[in-house]
């Protein structure tokens, strides 16, 4: 199976934040942002694997700043790393004040997906082939996070040290 470049999986989603997205403080619900993150990350996983994919985990969700009603929210996603059947997708969320043009990096996270075959079973995915220094850095860090997740899972199942 030939590898795919991270740019082949790139997905971008933009949405205007409306009053129904707000909590009592007038900020956008974190859950709404997580739903947007899952949508854009799923598109990246589908593009990379060319299979149906399911969300396995969302980790390192950092909410840096609040997002306000009336702002545009843009979520950028790319596959950073692929294992045998799973993929880590990195997502960056940026809010934009449409009146001033000010843009703020409001949150980021990593979402793991597993590709499924027609019977709903995990199926192999192409490897990621990073080319630029930034892609190589993201790939290496994703590989480290994956190794840590695997060890955590083994420990949680009583097979660790």
N, C-alpha and C positions, 0 to 999 in steps of 0.2 A: 504494500500500500504506500503510495507516494505521499510525502508530507505536504502540508499547506502553510503558506505564509500567514502570519497574524492578520495582515491587512485584508485577507480574503474573508475573514469572519467579522470584520468591523460592522457595527450597527449603531445607529444614532436615532434617538427618539426625543422629540420636543413636545412639551405640553404647557399650555397656559394654566396657571393655578387660579382656580375659581373659589368663590366663597364656600361652596360645599366641600372643599378640600381642607378647610381650616378647623383648627381646634379652638378651645375657648380663649386662647391667647392671641388668636388671629394668625398663628403660624400654621403652615401646612402639616398635616398629620404625618408622622414618621412612617406609619403603615402605608400611606398612599405612595410615598417615595419608594418604599421597599417593593411595592407592586410594580412601579415603573421600572425599577432596577431589575426585577425578575423578568419582566417582558423583554427589555432590551438585551439582557444577558441570554435569554432563551433564543433570540434570533441569532446571536453570535454563535451559540452552540450548534444550532441547526445548520447554519451556513458552513461551519467547520466540518461537522460530522456527516452531513447530508442524510441524517436520520432524525426520527422523533427523539426528543430528549426530555428527561425529567430532572427537576431540581432535587439535589441531594442535600446540599447545605449552603448556608450563607454565613460567611465569617468575616471577621474584622470589619464590621459595619461601624463606621465612624461618622457621626453627625457633627460636623465642625461648626456650622452656623445655621440659624433658622432660615426657612424659606417662607416668603410672604405671599399672600393673595395678590394677584396681579402680575407676579413675576413669571417669566418663561423659565421652565426647567428643561435642561437638555441633559440626557444621559448618554454617555459614550461607552461602548463595550467592545472588547476584543478577547479572543481566546489567548491566554498567556502560556498554557501548558496543556498537554494531553498525555494521559496514561494509556492503558490498554483500551478501556471503555469509557473513561471519565475525562472531563475537561474542566480546567479552572478558567473562569471568565473574570477579567478585571473590569470594574465599572467605575466611572468617574461621573459625578453629577455636578453640574454648573447651573447656578441661577442667574438670571439676567433681568435687570430693571429695564423695561422696554422704553421708559421715558428718558433715562440718562445713558443707557448703554452699558452701565456698570455690570461687570460679570464677577461672580464669586464662586470659588470651588467650595461647595457646601458639604459634600460627603462622597465617600468612596467605599467600596467593599469588593469582596471576592465571592463568587458564586460557583459552586461545583455542580455539574450536570453529568448524567450518564446517558449515553445513546442507547436506544432500544431497537431491536429488530422487529419484524412483522408479528412475532409471537410475544412481544413485550419483554423479551430477555435482553440483558446487556449484550452489546455488539461492539466489535473493535472500531476504533476511530483512527483517522490519520494522525501521524505525529505533527507537532508544530515545528516549523523550520524558521527560527528567528534569524534575521539578517542584520538589522541595525544594532548599534550598541545598546540602545534603549530596549529593544525587543529581547536581546540576549540577557540583559539585566533582569527584565521582567520574567523571563523563562527560568533563570537560575533561582530567583526568589520564589517563584511558584513551585519549583521542584522541591525546594527546602520546606515550604509550607505543606506540600503533599506528603513528604516523608514524615513530618511531624504529625499530620492527621492520621496516617497509617499507624504510627506508634501509639498515639492516643487511643485509637480504636482497638488495637491489640491489648493495651493495658485495661481498657474498659471491659473487655471480654474475658479478662483473667489470664491472658496469654503473654502479658508483658512481664517485665522484671520488677 
